[in-house]
Amino acid sequence: MKYVQEYRDAEAAQTYAKAIAKITTQPWTIMEICGGQTHAIVKYGIDTLLPDAITLIHGPGCPVCVTPIHLIDQAIALASHPDIILCSFGDMLRVPGSQQDLLMVKAAGGDVRIVYSPLDCLKIAQDNPQKQIVFFAVGFETTAPATAMVVYQAQQKNIQNFSLLVSHVLVPPAMEAILSSPQCQVQGFLAAGHVCTVMGYEVYQPIAQKYQVPIIVTGFEPVDILHGIYLCIQQLEAGQALCENQYKRSVRPQGNLPAQDLIKTIFEVVPRRWRGIGEIPHSGLGLRPEYRQFDAEQRFQAELAQRPPSRTDETLCISGEIMQGHKKPFECSAFGTTCTPEHPLGAPMVSSEGACAAYYRYAQRRVMTTV
């Protein structure tokens, strides 16, 4: 495929791996933010190409994984209501709540529908005027413009049987939360290229300077990631802490300004609880007061008040430690035994961007093929 295969070229990857080894003189720990990058690293064995002195750790870069249990439980409660059609991206259906997941509700007769765009929900709402349609709005800044657009269009078309259960989160505050932790091991970041395509990367420069860590905006293919690691090591070895753009074919410094304007029109910045991590100030998006009629939490306040209290613990799941870079998936006692994609204890084992799912799918196979 044009514009894809060149970034999966084995010779180019080896060239960058050798260049990284050549400039590395001491141990360095780098965190990739995006779960898509995590999957590429494990799938293509990028970590095995690097010198032993370089450690890659995985950040909270999966919005499905960080959606808190109480919101999962709210989605389950709404999906169980006979007058509600709950729409969601497919990743959310297997994420465990306190007692069950959305797939169980669907199997029991709940009307849970997988959509590929939030805009699909408006057609469902128009086709089912006797039902209330709720979209489970999960994602980073990447998917926020599409969610904002569906709210804008719902208002323009006067569609009154549509609302959102909002769980949008923002990347920069999460990075600051990680860097502020006494347990922080991160010396450099690979930032998520798709987030920066929307939001730009100017906001990352103050973070790089404040915490003295290089931040490299990076794509998702093997050559992208190795190039990003090279740029990061280059800065670390030189004692620099700048925000640098590896993903120039997609990302501009200011990002997509019309998309940002739409987000600001519909949403305001709010505190948000991150599953396994806790509340991070200024890390979420919530509907502005003038669009609160589309807020499912307010519209169904009475129904949601009747649901059982959400579980507060993560049982055996250590997803919080994994997503903050303190541990790797295989260091969890439940990994691959009591926690599998078929029977997950936490979201990182079932999400398509989850670190545990990546290790279960690719790392185990790598071990088996080398035995």
C-alpha positions in Angstrom: 0.0 0.0 0.0 1.4 3.4 -1.0 2.4 5.6 1.9 2.2 2.6 4.3 4.7 0.0 3.1 7.5 2.6 3.2 6.9 3.0 6.9 7.1 -0.8 7.4 10.3 -1.3 5.4 12.5 -3.7 7.2 15.7 -2.2 5.9 14.7 1.3 7.0 13.8 -0.1 10.4 17.2 -1.8 10.8 18.9 1.5 9.8 17.2 3.4 12.6 17.8 0.6 15.1 21.5 0.7 14.3 21.5 4.5 14.5 19.8 4.4 17.9 22.4 1.9 19.2 25.2 4.1 17.9 24.1 7.2 19.9 23.0 5.5 23.1 25.6 5.8 25.9 23.5 5.2 29.0 20.2 3.8 30.1 17.0 5.7 29.1 13.3 5.0 29.7 10.8 6.2 27.2 7.0 6.0 27.4 4.7 5.8 24.4 1.4 7.4 25.1 -0.9 5.8 22.5 -2.1 2.2 22.7 -1.9 2.0 18.9 1.8 2.6 19.3 2.0 -0.1 22.0 0.5 -2.7 19.7 2.9 -1.8 16.9 5.9 -2.0 19.2 4.9 -5.5 20.5 3.5 -6.8 17.2 6.6 -5.9 15.1 9.1 -6.6 17.9 10.4 -3.0 17.9 11.5 -3.4 21.5 13.7 -6.3 20.5 15.6 -4.2 18.0 16.7 -1.7 20.6 19.8 -1.7 22.8 19.3 -3.2 26.3 19.9 0.2 27.7 16.6 1.5 26.3 13.4 0.6 28.1 10.0 1.2 26.6 7.1 1.5 29.0 3.4 1.9 28.1 1.2 4.9 29.1 -2.5 5.4 29.6 -3.0 5.7 25.8 -6.2 3.7 25.5 -9.4 5.8 26.2 -11.4 2.5 26.5 -9.0 1.3 29.2 -9.2 4.5 31.3 -13.1 4.8 31.2 -14.0 4.5 34.9 -16.2 1.7 36.2 -19.0 4.0 37.3 -19.5 5.2 33.7 -19.4 1.6 32.4 -22.1 0.8 35.0 -24.1 3.8 33.9 -24.0 2.6 30.3 -25.1 -0.9 31.4 -28.0 0.6 33.4 -29.1 2.6 30.4 -28.7 -0.3 28.0 -30.9 -2.4 30.3 -33.8 0.1 30.0 -36.5 -1.1 27.6 -37.0 2.4 26.1 -33.3 3.1 25.4 -31.1 2.1 22.5 -27.4 2.4 23.6 -24.9 3.0 20.8 -21.2 2.4 21.3 -18.0 1.7 19.5 -17.3 -2.0 19.5 -14.4 -1.9 22.0 -16.7 -0.9 24.9 -18.9 -4.0 24.8 -16.4 -6.3 26.5 -15.1 -3.9 29.1 -16.0 -5.2 32.6 -18.2 -3.1 34.9 -18.9 -3.9 38.5 -21.0 -7.1 37.7 -21.2 -7.5 34.0 -20.4 -5.9 30.6 -22.5 -4.4 27.7 -22.2 -7.7 25.7 -24.0 -9.5 28.6 -26.8 -6.9 28.5 -27.1 -7.3 24.7 -27.2 -11.1 25.1 -30.0 -10.7 27.7 -32.1 -8.6 25.3 -30.9 -5.1 25.8 -30.8 -3.0 22.6 -27.0 -2.3 22.3 -25.8 -1.3 18.9 -22.2 -1.0 17.5 -21.7 2.2 15.5 -18.7 3.3 13.4 -19.4 7.0 13.7 -21.4 9.0 16.2 -23.4 10.4 13.3 -24.9 7.0 12.8 -26.8 7.6 16.0 -28.9 10.4 14.5 -30.2 8.1 11.8 -31.1 5.6 14.5 -32.8 8.3 16.5 -34.8 9.4 13.4 -35.8 5.8 12.6 -36.9 5.1 16.2 -38.8 8.2 17.5 -40.4 6.2 20.3 -37.0 5.3 21.8 -34.3 7.3 23.5 -30.9 7.0 21.8 -27.8 7.3 24.0 -24.3 7.4 22.5 -21.5 6.3 24.8 -18.9 8.9 23.9 -15.5 7.6 24.7 -12.2 8.8 23.3 -9.3 11.2 23.4 -9.2 14.5 21.5 -9.0 12.4 18.3 -12.7 11.4 18.3 -14.0 14.5 20.2 -14.7 16.5 17.0 -17.0 13.8 15.6 -18.9 13.7 19.0 -19.1 17.5 19.0 -20.5 17.4 15.4 -23.2 14.9 16.3 -24.4 17.2 19.1 -24.3 20.2 16.8 -26.4 18.4 14.2 -28.8 17.1 16.7 -29.5 20.6 17.8 -29.8 21.9 14.3 -32.2 19.1 13.3 -34.1 19.4 16.6 -33.6 15.7 17.4 -34.8 15.4 20.9 -34.5 11.7 21.5 -30.7 11.7 21.5 -28.2 12.2 24.2 -24.5 11.4 25.2 -22.9 9.6 28.0 -19.6 11.5 27.9 -16.3 10.0 28.8 -13.9 12.1 26.6 -10.4 12.6 28.1 -7.4 14.8 27.3 -3.8 13.7 26.9 -1.6 16.5 28.2 -3.1 16.5 31.8 -2.5 12.7 32.0 1.1 13.3 31.0 1.5 15.8 33.7 0.0 13.5 36.2 2.5 10.8 35.3 5.4 13.2 35.4 4.3 14.5 38.8 4.2 11.1 40.4 7.1 10.2 42.8 7.2 6.8 41.1 7.7 8.4 37.7 10.4 6.6 35.6 9.7 8.5 32.3 12.6 10.3 30.8 11.1 10.9 27.4 7.7 10.6 25.6 6.4 9.5 22.3 3.3 11.6 21.9 0.2 10.3 19.9 0.3 11.5 16.3 -3.4 11.3 15.8 -4.2 13.4 18.8 -1.7 16.0 17.7 -3.2 16.0 14.1 -6.3 17.4 15.7 -4.9 19.5 18.6 -1.4 20.4 17.3 1.6 20.1 19.6 2.2 23.6 20.9 0.7 22.6 24.2 3.4 20.0 24.8 6.3 22.4 24.7 5.6 23.9 28.2 5.3 20.3 29.6 8.7 19.4 28.1 10.3 22.4 29.6 8.7 22.2 33.0 9.6 18.5 33.5 12.7 18.5 31.4 11.6 15.6 29.2 11.8 15.5 25.4 8.4 14.9 23.8 8.4 13.5 20.2 5.1 13.5 18.3 5.2 10.1 16.6 3.3 8.1 14.0 2.2 4.5 14.4 4.2 2.4 11.9 7.5 0.7 12.8 9.7 3.2 11.0 7.7 6.1 12.5 8.2 4.7 16.0 11.9 3.9 15.6 12.5 7.4 14.1 10.6 8.9 17.1 12.8 6.9 19.5 15.9 8.0 17.7 14.9 11.7 18.0 14.1 11.2 21.7 17.4 9.5 22.4 19.2 12.2 20.5 17.7 14.8 22.7 18.3 12.8 25.9 22.0 12.3 25.1 22.4 16.0 24.4 20.6 17.1 27.5 17.7 18.7 25.6 14.0 18.8 26.4 12.0 20.0 23.4 8.8 19.0 21.7 9.7 17.7 18.3 7.5 16.5 15.4 8.3 13.2 13.7 4.9 12.8 12.2 5.1 15.8 9.8 3.1 14.1 7.1 0.0 14.5 9.3 0.7 16.9 12.2 1.0 20.7 12.0 2.0 22.9 15.0 -1.5 24.3 15.5 -3.4 21.2 14.5 -6.8 21.3 12.9 -8.3 24.7 14.0 -11.8 24.1 12.7 -12.0 20.8 14.7 -10.7 22.6 17.8 -13.2 25.4 17.4 -16.0 22.8 17.2 -14.8 21.0 20.3 -14.7 24.4 22.2 -18.2 25.3 21.0 -19.8 22.1 22.4 -17.5 21.0 25.3 -15.8 22.6 28.3 -12.9 21.2 30.2 -13.8 19.3 33.4 -12.1 17.0 35.9 -12.3 13.4 34.9 -11.7 10.1 36.8 -9.4 7.7 35.0 -9.9 4.0 35.7 -7.1 2.5 37.7 -5.5 6.0 38.1 -7.9 8.3 39.9 -9.2 11.8 39.2 -7.0 14.1 37.1 -8.0 17.8 37.1 -8.8 19.4 33.8 -8.5 16.1 32.0 -11.9 15.6 30.6 -14.5 17.2 28.3 -18.1 17.8 29.4 -21.0 19.4 27.6 -21.4 23.1 28.0 -24.5 24.4 29.8 -26.2 25.4 26.5 -25.9 21.8 25.3 -26.8 20.0 28.6 -30.1 18.8 27.1 -28.0 16.2 25.4 -26.4 15.0 28.6 -27.6 11.5 29.3 -26.5 11.6 33.0 -28.9 14.6 33.5 -31.7 13.3 31.3 -31.8 9.9 33.0 -30.8 11.0 36.5 -33.7 9.2 38.2 -33.0 6.0 36.4 -29.3 6.1 37.1 -29.9 6.8 40.8 -31.6 3.4 41.1 -28.6 1.4 40.0 -26.4 -0.4 42.6 -23.2 1.3 43.7 -20.2 0.8 41.5 -17.3 -1.3 42.6 -14.4 0.8 43.7 -11.6 -1.8 43.6 -10.0 -3.5 40.5 -9.9 -7.0 42.1 -6.6 -8.6 40.8 -6.3 -6.1 37.9 -3.2 -3.9 38.1 -4.2 -1.8 35.0 -3.4 1.4 36.8 0.2 0.4 37.5 0.6 -0.8 33.9 -0.9 2.4 32.4 1.4 4.6 34.5 4.4 2.7 33.4 5.2 1.1 36.8 4.8 -2.5 35.6 4.5 -4.5 32.4 1.5 -6.7 31.7 3.4 -9.9 32.2 4.2 -8.8 35.8 0.6 -9.1 36.7 -0.2 -12.4 38.5 -3.5 -12.7 36.6 -2.1 -12.1 33.1 -2.8 -15.0 30.8 -4.3 -17.2 33.6 -7.4 -15.7 35.3 -7.3 -12.7 33.0 -7.6 -13.4 29.2 -9.4 -11.8 26.3 -12.2 -14.3 26.8 -12.5 -13.6 30.6 -10.9 -10.2 31.2 -10.5 -8.7 34.6 -9.8 -5.2 33.2 -10.2 -3.2 30.1 -6.5 -3.4 28.9 -7.0 -7.1 28.1 -10.0 -6.6 25.8 -9.5 -3.2 24.1 -7.9 -3.1 20.7 -5.4 -0.6 22.1 -4.9 -2.2 25.5 -1.4 -3.1 26.5 -2.4 -6.4 28.1 -4.2 -7.4 24.9 -1.1 -6.6 22.9 1.2 -8.7 25.0 -1.3 -11.6 25.1 -1.7 -11.5 21.3 1.8 -10.8 20.1 4.4 -11.2 22.9 3.4 -14.8 23.8 3.6 -15.7 20.2 7.0 -14.2 20.0 8.2 -16.3 22.9 6.7 -19.5 21.4 8.3 -19.0 18.0 11.8 -18.5 19.6 11.7 -21.6 21.7 
